Amino acid sequence: MGRRESPLDPDAGPVQRFASELRELRRDAGGPTYRTMAARGGYSATTLAQAAAGERLPSLPVLRAYVAACGGDGAAWERRLREAGAEAAAVPSAAADEPAPYLGLARFEPGDREKFFGRERLTGELLTVVAENRFAALVGASGSGKSSLLRAGLIPALQHADEPHRRPAAIRILTPGTHPFTAHAAPLSPADGERDTVVVIDQFEEAFTLCRSQEERARFIDLLLTARRPDSRLRVVIAVRADFYGRCAEHRALAAALRGTSLLVGPMSRGEVRQAIVGPAATRGALVERALTARLVTEVADEPGGLPLLSHALLETWRRRRGRALTESSYEAAGGLRGAIAHTGEEVYARLTPAEAALARHLLLRLITPGEGVPDTRRPADRAELLAVGPGAASVLEQLARARLVTLEESSADLAHEALITAWPRLSTWVEEDRERLRLHRRLTDAANVWEESGRDIGALYRGNRLTAVEEAFGGRDGEVALTAHERAFLAAAVAARTRDRRRNRSLLGTLTVLLVLALLAGAIAWQQNRTSEKRRTEAVARKVSALANGMRFSDPVTAMRLSVAAWRVADTPETRAGLMGAHTQPEEDVLTVPESLDSQQFLSRDGRTLVVADRSHVTKWDVRTKRRTGTYPGLGRHVGAATHLSPDARGLLLETEDGVFVWDIGTGRTSGRRIGSPDAVGLGFGSTARTVVLGDTAAVRARVWDTERRRVLFSAPVGQVEAAVVSPDERLVALCPAGSRLQVWDMAGRRRLPVPGSLPRRGDDTCAEVRFAPDSRTVAALAPDAVRMWRARTGASLPGIDQVGVTRLEFGADGRFVVTSDAEEISLWRPADAERPVLRYPVGTQSVGQLSLDLDDRRIRYLSQRRMRGGVVRSLALRDAAARTWLEPEVSGAAFGADGRLLVGSRQEADGIRFQLYDVRTRRPARELPRLRCPEEQVGDCLEGMAFSADGRTLAYRTGPVDSAAGSGSPSGTSPRAGTGHRSPSGPPAGTRRAASRWR
């Protein structure tokens, strides 16, 4: 039974009243336990119970889960939460006038010396380093307290030195910012007097993260290093984050100056942490419970960079103290060490309206610089830049500042601490979701500032790919809100400049077109004056265009077709006619080239109609037939290069990571579900559907077929280290390729191994480079060094194969009647039923065929052509009648078309002579069988030398080989041939030949 809830007083304020109303909602819902509500809402029972405890208002997500679990009206309760938050903010605290001894996320300043505890030893060491060196560095991780040590430790110690001559003439504190040399040249000059001037450079890493000009950065560092001169009256102390310490080596003189002059800020000892906890409270006459002190000391010791988390947790605990004591219950109510910042952030976010929440997101993201190989950092911004984001920005900034999440100066704003980026999950999620767009935004902001500083010089505007990328990222409504008026003006000016360039180019093109027309007119006049010469020149141009078209048939087949037609229309020459016929018969039909990065991967779907391009930042889908992008999704991030297979529905990728095998959901940009199989598994591919995945378990030396939806193993076999696997279309059989062994075919339902032909070589001979099941799952095809072997899947009975050496890829058509193969030289289309010769051959030249598909519905072969260092392109080959369902059976030895192309006669040699068959081309069916031609006994082989139709298409004439006999011809009814004229003209056939004709109606 759960613990009884403490009583509430609805009249004690908005917080207790709101909690009382939540409990009433729970009672009206039948009083479900918090465990039951947790199962419904997705939050823990403790979190949901805390929402109705009356200590603080719940966050908006927790409220939604609580109300949904009790069946309440979500919109009405959100409105109640905002009203209660506004009322609570208006109620003054009993100790509101008493300043807190803890600063939260804010850094210590020189005036906070009385609150600064626990760093006395390190302050003394820093004083020694500064006294002995004119240039010194304080190095530490983010959250180690560098800024506070400088401001509340070093500076007060220098100002209150025991000996007056040791006190500096002046102490100046600054941060580099975006233009460190321009902004800080004057403050780096010594003050009047004989004593030294101490310059403290806090957050020195801004010289690398905010300053984009390498030249200005170098000048700023050189200016700092002048303090090392013997006659200098400057002492410079820089504070730099440890993860940027290596960047200091980029400047040779700075690297030399840091040798022996750096002080590393390490973690506090337990005693120092205890002093930092209890010391500030003691200055206000308050106590910290011993249990809370011990707990905080333990938690901070295990938390890298935990000082800002500690300070904020203590501040929130102070606000919830009971009398003069900071208790453990108040600490837990504040959210604890890790949760206090998130709790504060969520409290502020819950009080915002939807419009204000959107503004808060844009404002906070503007105060962050996304790291590139380093952690994310703060980005101080001008208040004018932030206020220009939109109406209401000033109010949102004030609310964030009151919660001490943001610090506001007179003209600038900044995050209170970088710990906010990692400790507030909502903000971390925003940064991850918009990381690439943030990088583009920072560059856009810098470019807009440079444009403004250069007097809006048109040469400083974005052009080309940079402008296109910014338009795609900020073109929508959300993008417009994210930009300031200044940035929108820069982007609008860039778009306007591009429009002017295009208009100018169109004008130039129009001028060139007019000039071309004039040139053609002049050519026509010249042609009239000298027809023969002009005709030759025209033919020469046509030949060049035709030659150009021939050279482009592979790289750009569509343009090659158009050029061939244009060349033939310009001049009808043998070369242009040949080019026209080549365009008519060329198999190359289209090329899809997709822009991609060096780390991208390409996957062609099984039907060849979809191309998926995946890289670190994006996953893009392309329709190969229309050459249009059909979708852009989040990229693979750190998993780039781990994708091995594309699912049959082109919605998922199989990933092999260090943690195991996962299915990457392209649409959501994350892995779908848990890991598949053991951590040692390798992905071998999908089945005929996306829910079936084949794995090889390297530890258990087994192959497994998984049902990813039901999370169960469909098949498992101890076959050793499997290097490749293919599942049959009906998902009843699986072909496995163990290392060093022959191909194995298994019946998954019966758990039995099926026979395979004994002639198959082992894996070392690349048998398993390509294995495919026919669409009916009854036939298996595998590669051998000298041929494509085929056999019955269940019996192992060999079938006629394809005698082709060096085949590297193999795919069946959808009906199993055709097979497409590729080797190093060509792509071939075969009919397995009659595989003596391919029905189509296409040379691939120097390219390599990456992925291959046969789409019989479109009558296309599509393949991914690999290009060195540039990814690949998808090429489409038209099959036309090569993949026709109707073929002349059996094979014919001769054929001729009628004059109108509607009739076709085929001839073939049989034992008793030549047989003629007439076909209707439109229906592709036999129309009539003509009389047979009996060859003379003396004739060896085919005695038919040629045949042709008459102009009216009613008579077929044919000629036999040399024999000593008279000619004959058929009767009009076609029942018998009838004799020819029986005489020879001087131009007639040679002696001994025979001519005949057949007629029909």
Secondary structure, DSSP 8 states (H G I E B T S, - for coil): ---------GGG-HHHHHHHHHHHHHHHTT---HHHHHHHHSS-HHHHHHHTSSSS---HHHHHHHHHHTT--HHHHHHHHHHHHHHHHHS--TTTTS--S--TTS---GGGGGG--S-HHHHHHHHHHHHH-SEEEEEE-TTS-HHHIIIIIIHHHHHT-SSGGGS-SEEEEE---SSHHHHHTTTTS--SSSS-EEEEE-STTHHHHT---HHHHHHHHHHHHGGGSTT--EEEEEEEEGGGTGGGGGSHHHHHHHTTTEEEE----HHHHHHHHHHHHHHTT-EE-HHHHHHHHHHHHTSTT-HHHHHHHHHHHHHT-BTTEE-HHHHHHHTHHHHHHHHHHHHHHHHS-HHHHHHHHHHHHHTEE--SSS--EE--EEHHHHHTT-TTHHHHHHHHHHTTSEEE-SSEEEES-THHHHH-HHHHHHHHHTHHHHHHHHHHHHHHHHHHHTTS-GGGS--HHHHHHHHHHH-SHHHHHHS-HHHHHHHHHHHHHHHHHHHHHHHHHHHHHHHHHHHHHHHHHHHHHSHHHHHHHHHHHHHHHHHHHHHHTTT-HHHHHHHHHHHHHH---HHHHHHHHHHHH--EEEEEE----TT-EEEE-TTSSEEEEE-SSEEEEEETTTTEEEEEEE--GGGTT-EEEE-TTSSEEEEEETTEEEEEETTTTEE-SS-BS-TTEEEEEE-SSTTEEEEEETTTTEEEEEETTTTEEEEEE--SSEEEEEE-TTSSEEEEEETTS--EEEETTTTEEE---TT---GGGTGGGSEEE-TTSSEEEEEETTEEEEEETTT--EEEEE--TT--EEEE-TTSS-EEEE-SSEEEEE-GGGTTS-SEEEE-TT-EEEEEEEETTTTEEEEEEEETTTEEEEEEEE-GGGG-S---SS--SEEEE-TTSSEEEEEEEETTEEEEEEEETTTTEEEEEEEEE---TT--S--EEEEEE-TTSSEEEEEE-S-SS--EEE-TTSSSEEE------TTS--TT-EEEEEE--
